[in-house]
Amino acid sequence: MAKSIMIQGTMSNAGKSLLVGGLCRVLKQDGYNVAPFKSQNMALNSFITSEGAEMGRAQVMQAEAAGIAPTVNMNPILLKPTNDTGSQVIVNGEVIETMSAKEYYKNKKRFIPAILEAYHQLEKERDIIVLEGAGSPAEINLKENDIVNMGMAKMAKAPVLLVGDIDRGGVFAQLIGTIALLEKEELGYLKGLVINKFRGDKDILMPGIRMLEEKGGKPVLGIVPYVYVDIDDEDSLSQRFEKKKTVGCVDIAVIRLPRISNFTDFNVFECFEEVSVRYVSTPAQLGNPDMILLPGTKNTIEDLLWLRQNGLEAKILQQAAAGKIIFGICGGYQMLGESICDWNEMEQGGCVRGMGLLPIKTCFQTEKTRTRVSGKFETLEGKLKALTGVSMEGYEIHMGSSEIIGMGKTLTQLKNELETEQGGQKKIDGAQRENVYGSYVHGIFDAPDVAKQIVTILMREKGIATDNVQAFQMKEYKEQQYDLLADTIRQALDMEKVYEIIEKGM
């Protein structure tokens, strides 16, 4: 059976996901068959596996770092918030129901068999499992029947490293306070402390480290510097949203919807030196971009109404009338249509008018579409006609079904020949009218030639030379970033001690 180690944090966004990914990469480099595991993840960024199961993208990132294909066993429970107090509950990759926070808290023990089944399956397949906690193990109001922090450590018999975020300040209080709130048995699982996101002179920090070890009674196993790597972020805590990036030669604006999901769809554009990607949430921030992207959302109707009320819809319509490229993905695609109807009350019920930029109507279904797809762009018109015939691939996660209407009124359609891995059947996806495009496919821009063609089109429109624009190899780039992360982790942590903890276990 696999050995294990668990990374827990003093708070959300302490850097647990990144450290798990880096540790997975280090262990892979050292010849181990390693896998990540997080029993319960709350995130709107999700992914569809080759089996058609839905899981959190953080564990996908960690699996990529480990050099293995992601499976739903790495994240048996995924909570996708639908509002401030409720979430869609996904178990083993499938939606079971939507629960309020209070309902889920009362019922979470019933998910323990699914968690253990997934974990034990990984144990049979791997040498080492690197587990990730959620939030903090010292949330005293949530500790009863815990299934993701010390409760999971006990079920897996996994030794724990506790990570504190020094970049926010108060790291010593974070770590000591967490230790003080742990029970005696839980302290037995805690084997070491890690200070994360450090920027500064270590010599100045050392007196505090010695006092931390004295008062906490646990060794500090590493001081990890602030890592500048480009790796998929965890949901709404993403620092991408807060980047103060100046407008580049090519300016792409992503609408930051309140319930934005799968915003990793646009990461590839950030890899072009000529391009700036800005996340905007007000009409004033929108400015005059070269291209507007509407992302997915967990609540399409509510976010569409938000766009309408705060004035962004009017600005987008103005930009479309001026001939700017508008591209919607999933929920963003649905918003661009004529209407969105929710007769099955999958969100809030009723029917609302869409933005009217695409000739489609959308109805929400009770069954979620979950599939990986591949194919190519068919004949396009408008500014993106150079994408005609270009190959693409990605995945679909959506409750809605969109139908082309008023064919006589449509200039042309954006049609992707999509071939599912499960059945091999072909279908048509997406729609186009003039310079407005929409698709259900997440990851549609990731194929090497897609983003390159779009950037080239936008640069030529502004009279900028395109000789140096290269097709971006996302997979190769990610591998380089994982290796860079691993180098940082290997230098910062006492890996000899980490291996000793793994070998000894509990």
Sequence and secondary structure as in RCSB ss.txt:
>XXXX:A:sequence
MAKSIMIQGTMSNAGKSLLVGGLCRVLKQDGYNVAPFKSQNMALNSFITSEGAEMGRAQVMQAEAAGIAPTVNMN
PILLKPTNDTGSQVIVNGEVIETMSAKEYYKNKKRFIPAILEAYHQLEKERDIIVLEGAGSPAEINLKENDIVNM
GMAKMAKAPVLLVGDIDRGGVFAQLIGTIALLEKEELGYLKGLVINKFRGDKDILMPGIRMLEEKGGKPVLGIVP
YVYVDIDDEDSLSQRFEKKKTVGCVDIAVIRLPRISNFTDFNVFECFEEVSVRYVSTPAQLGNPDMILLPGTKNT
IEDLLWLRQNGLEAKILQQAAAGKIIFGICGGYQMLGESICDWNEMEQGGCVRGMGLLPIKTCFQTEKTRTRVSG
KFETLEGKLKALTGVSMEGYEIHMGSSEIIGMGKTLTQLKNELETEQGGQKKIDGAQRENVYGSYVHGIFDAPDV
AKQIVTILMREKGIATDNVQAFQMKEYKEQQYDLLADTIRQALDMEKVYEIIEKGM
>XXXX:A:secstr
  EEEEEEESSTTSSHHHHHHHHHHHHHHTT  EEEE SEEE S EEE TTS EEEHHHHHHHHHHTS   GGG 
SEEEEESSSSEEEEEETTEEEEEEEHHHHHHHGGGGHHHHHHHHHHHHHH SEEEEE  S TT TTT TT SSSH
HHHHHHT  EEEEEESTTS HHHHHHHHHHHS HHHHHHEEEEEEEEE S HHHHHHHHHHHHHHH S EEEEEE
         GGG GGGG      SEEEEEE  TTEE GGGGGGGGGSTTEEEEEE SHHHH S SEEEE EES H
HHHHHHHHHHTHHHHHHHHHHTT EEEEETHHHHHTSSEEEETT SSS EEEE  SSSSEEEEEEEEEEEEEEEE
EB S  GGGGGGTT EEEEEEEEEEEEEE  GGG SB   B EE TTT  EE   EEETTEEEES BTTT SHHH
HHHHHHHHHHHTT   TT     HHHHHHHHHHHHHHHHHHHB HHHHHHHHHH  
